[in-house]
Amino acid sequence: MVVEQSSRGERAFDIYSRLLNERI
C-alpha cells in the first residue's frame, strides 16, 4: 500500500489506524 500521491490517502490511513486502535 503506497500512500504518497496526496494527503487524501494519508488521511484515510489515519482514520483506518484510529478505527483499529479503537476496536482493539
N, CA, C and O atoms as a Tripos MOL2 file, in Angstrom:
@<TRIPOS>MOLECULE
protein
   96    95    24     0     0
PROTEIN
NO_CHARGES

@<TRIPOS>ATOM
      1 N           0.8530   -1.2070    0.0000 N.3       1 MET1
      2 CA          0.0000    0.0000    0.0000 C.3       1 MET1
      3 C           0.8830    1.2490    0.0000 C.2       1 MET1
      4 O           1.6190    1.4970    0.9550 O.2       1 MET1
      5 N           0.8040    2.0140   -1.0560 N.am      2 VAL2
      6 CA          1.6390    3.2290   -1.1300 C.3       2 VAL2
      7 C           0.7490    4.4650   -1.0210 C.2       2 VAL2
      8 O          -0.1760    4.6550   -1.8110 O.2       2 VAL2
      9 N           1.0440    5.2870   -0.0430 N.am      3 VAL3
     10 CA          0.2230    6.4990    0.1380 C.3       3 VAL3
     11 C           1.1270    7.7290    0.0570 C.2       3 VAL3
     12 O           1.5140    8.2970    1.0780 O.2       3 VAL3
     13 N           1.4540    8.1260   -1.1620 N.am      4 GLU4
     14 CA          2.3310    9.3000   -1.3150 C.3       4 GLU4
     15 C           1.8790   10.1490   -2.4940 C.2       4 GLU4
     16 O           2.6600   10.9190   -3.0520 O.2       4 GLU4
     17 N           0.6160   10.0030   -2.8670 N.am      5 GLN5
     18 CA          0.1110   10.7670   -4.0150 C.3       5 GLN5
     19 C          -0.5540   12.0460   -3.5290 C.2       5 GLN5
     20 O          -0.4160   13.1020   -4.1470 O.2       5 GLN5
     21 N          -1.2730   11.9430   -2.4220 N.am      6 SER6
     22 CA         -1.9470   13.1360   -1.9030 C.3       6 SER6
     23 C          -2.2680   12.9330   -0.4260 C.2       6 SER6
     24 O          -2.2260   11.8090    0.0770 O.2       6 SER6
     25 N          -2.5860   14.0090    0.2570 N.am      7 SER7
     26 CA         -2.8980   13.8950    1.6910 C.3       7 SER7
     27 C          -4.1740   13.0780    1.8860 C.2       7 SER7
     28 O          -4.4690   12.6590    3.0050 O.2       7 SER7
     29 N          -4.9170   12.8530    0.8390 N.am      8 ARG8
     30 CA         -6.1810   12.1010    0.9610 C.3       8 ARG8
     31 C          -5.8620   10.6830    1.4480 C.2       8 ARG8
     32 O          -6.4730   10.1950    2.3980 O.2       8 ARG8
     33 N          -4.9240   10.0440    0.8060 N.am      9 GLY9
     34 CA         -4.5580    8.6780    1.2140 C.3       9 GLY9
     35 C          -4.0480    8.6730    2.6490 C.2       9 GLY9
     36 O          -4.3950    7.7900    3.4330 O.2       9 GLY9
     37 N          -3.2310    9.6550    2.9880 N.am     10 GLU10
     38 CA         -2.6950    9.6820    4.3540 C.3      10 GLU10
     39 C          -3.8340    9.8290    5.3600 C.2      10 GLU10
     40 O          -3.8130    9.2110    6.4250 O.2      10 GLU10
     41 N          -4.8130   10.6360    5.0240 N.am     11 ARG11
     42 CA         -5.9510   10.8460    5.9420 C.3      11 ARG11
     43 C          -6.7230    9.5350    6.0850 C.2      11 ARG11
     44 O          -7.1150    9.1590    7.1900 O.2      11 ARG11
     45 N          -6.9380    8.8510    4.9840 N.am     12 ALA12
     46 CA         -7.6820    7.5890    5.0310 C.3      12 ALA12
     47 C          -6.9190    6.6010    5.9050 C.2      12 ALA12
     48 O          -7.5210    5.8890    6.7090 O.2      12 ALA12
     49 N          -5.6090    6.5560    5.7540 N.am     13 PHE13
     50 CA         -4.8040    5.6210    6.5620 C.3      13 PHE13
     51 C          -4.9230    5.9820    8.0420 C.2      13 PHE13
     52 O          -5.0460    5.1020    8.8950 O.2      13 PHE13
     53 N          -4.8850    7.2810    8.3390 N.am     14 ASP14
     54 CA         -5.0030    7.7330    9.7320 C.3      14 ASP14
     55 C          -6.3430    7.2820   10.3120 C.2      14 ASP14
     56 O          -6.4050    6.7790   11.4340 O.2      14 ASP14
     57 N          -7.3980    7.4630    9.5490 N.am     15 ILE15
     58 CA         -8.7370    7.0710   10.0310 C.3      15 ILE15
     59 C          -8.7790    5.5620   10.2490 C.2      15 ILE15
     60 O          -9.3280    5.0820   11.2420 O.2      15 ILE15
     61 N          -8.1930    4.8190    9.3100 N.am     16 TYR16
     62 CA         -8.1930    3.3520    9.4310 C.3      16 TYR16
     63 C          -7.4410    2.9360   10.6910 C.2      16 TYR16
     64 O          -7.8910    2.0680   11.4390 O.2      16 TYR16
     65 N          -6.2920    3.5660   10.9140 N.am     17 SER17
     66 CA         -5.4860    3.2310   12.0980 C.3      17 SER17
     67 C          -6.2800    3.5670   13.3680 C.2      17 SER17
     68 O          -6.2550    2.8130   14.3410 O.2      17 SER17
     69 N          -6.9690    4.6820   13.3500 N.am     18 ARG18
     70 CA         -7.7420    5.0980   14.5340 C.3      18 ARG18
     71 C          -8.8490    4.0750   14.8010 C.2      18 ARG18
     72 O          -9.0880    3.7020   15.9490 O.2      18 ARG18
     73 N          -9.5160    3.6290   13.7500 N.am     19 LEU19
     74 CA        -10.6010    2.6560   13.9250 C.3      19 LEU19
     75 C         -10.0390    1.3650   14.5090 C.2      19 LEU19
     76 O         -10.6380    0.7700   15.4050 O.2      19 LEU19
     77 N          -8.8960    0.9360   14.0010 N.am     20 LEU20
     78 CA         -8.2900   -0.3090   14.5020 C.3      20 LEU20
     79 C          -7.9280   -0.1380   15.9750 C.2      20 LEU20
     80 O          -8.1850   -1.0280   16.7860 O.2      20 LEU20
     81 N          -7.3410    0.9850   16.3180 N.am     21 ASN21
     82 CA         -6.9460    1.2200   17.7120 C.3      21 ASN21
     83 C          -8.1840    1.2350   18.6080 C.2      21 ASN21
     84 O          -8.1540    0.7130   19.7230 O.2      21 ASN21
     85 N          -9.2480    1.8210   18.1290 N.am     22 GLU22
     86 CA        -10.4760    1.8800   18.9460 C.3      22 GLU22
     87 C         -11.0930    0.4980   19.0840 C.2      22 GLU22
     88 O         -11.6910    0.1810   20.1120 O.2      22 GLU22
     89 N         -10.9510   -0.3200   18.0550 N.am     23 ARG23
     90 CA        -11.5440   -1.6770   18.0940 C.3      23 ARG23
     91 C         -10.7790   -2.5340   19.0940 C.2      23 ARG23
     92 O         -11.3750   -3.3150   19.8370 O.2      23 ARG23
     93 N          -9.4860   -2.3880   19.1100 N.am     24 ILE24
     94 CA         -8.6680   -3.2430   19.9960 C.3      24 ILE24
     95 C          -8.8590   -2.7940   21.4420 C.2      24 ILE24
     96 O          -8.2660   -3.3740   22.3510 O.2      24 ILE24
@<TRIPOS>BOND
     1     1     2 1
     2     2     3 1
     3     3     4 2
     4     3     5 am
     5     5     6 1
     6     6     7 1
     7     7     8 2
     8     7     9 am
     9     9    10 1
    10    10    11 1
    11    11    12 2
    12    11    13 am
    13    13    14 1
    14    14    15 1
    15    15    16 2
    16    15    17 am
    17    17    18 1
    18    18    19 1
    19    19    20 2
    20    19    21 am
    21    21    22 1
    22    22    23 1
    23    23    24 2
    24    23    25 am
    25    25    26 1
    26    26    27 1
    27    27    28 2
    28    27    29 am
    29    29    30 1
    30    30    31 1
    31    31    32 2
    32    31    33 am
    33    33    34 1
    34    34    35 1
    35    35    36 2
    36    35    37 am
    37    37    38 1
    38    38    39 1
    39    39    40 2
    40    39    41 am
    41    41    42 1
    42    42    43 1
    43    43    44 2
    44    43    45 am
    45    45    46 1
    46    46    47 1
    47    47    48 2
    48    47    49 am
    49    49    50 1
    50    50    51 1
    51    51    52 2
    52    51    53 am
    53    53    54 1
    54    54    55 1
    55    55    56 2
    56    55    57 am
    57    57    58 1
    58    58    59 1
    59    59    60 2
    60    59    61 am
    61    61    62 1
    62    62    63 1
    63    63    64 2
    64    63    65 am
    65    65    66 1
    66    66    67 1
    67    67    68 2
    68    67    69 am
    69    69    70 1
    70    70    71 1
    71    71    72 2
    72    71    73 am
    73    73    74 1
    74    74    75 1
    75    75    76 2
    76    75    77 am
    77    77    78 1
    78    78    79 1
    79    79    80 2
    80    79    81 am
    81    81    82 1
    82    82    83 1
    83    83    84 2
    84    83    85 am
    85    85    86 1
    86    86    87 1
    87    87    88 2
    88    87    89 am
    89    89    90 1
    90    90    91 1
    91    91    92 2
    92    91    93 am
    93    93    94 1
    94    94    95 1
    95    95    96 2
@<TRIPOS>SUBSTRUCTURE
     1 MET1         2 RESIDUE 1 A MET
     2 VAL2         6 RESIDUE 1 A VAL
     3 VAL3        10 RESIDUE 1 A VAL
     4 GLU4        14 RESIDUE 1 A GLU
     5 GLN5        18 RESIDUE 1 A GLN
     6 SER6        22 RESIDUE 1 A SER
     7 SER7        26 RESIDUE 1 A SER
     8 ARG8        30 RESIDUE 1 A ARG
     9 GLY9        34 RESIDUE 1 A GLY
    10 GLU10       38 RESIDUE 1 A GLU
    11 ARG11       42 RESIDUE 1 A ARG
    12 ALA12       46 RESIDUE 1 A ALA
    13 PHE13       50 RESIDUE 1 A PHE
    14 ASP14       54 RESIDUE 1 A ASP
    15 ILE15       58 RESIDUE 1 A ILE
    16 TYR16       62 RESIDUE 1 A TYR
    17 SER17       66 RESIDUE 1 A SER
    18 ARG18       70 RESIDUE 1 A ARG
    19 LEU19       74 RESIDUE 1 A LEU
    20 LEU20       78 RESIDUE 1 A LEU
    21 ASN21       82 RESIDUE 1 A ASN
    22 GLU22       86 RESIDUE 1 A GLU
    23 ARG23       90 RESIDUE 1 A ARG
    24 ILE24       94 RESIDUE 1 A ILE
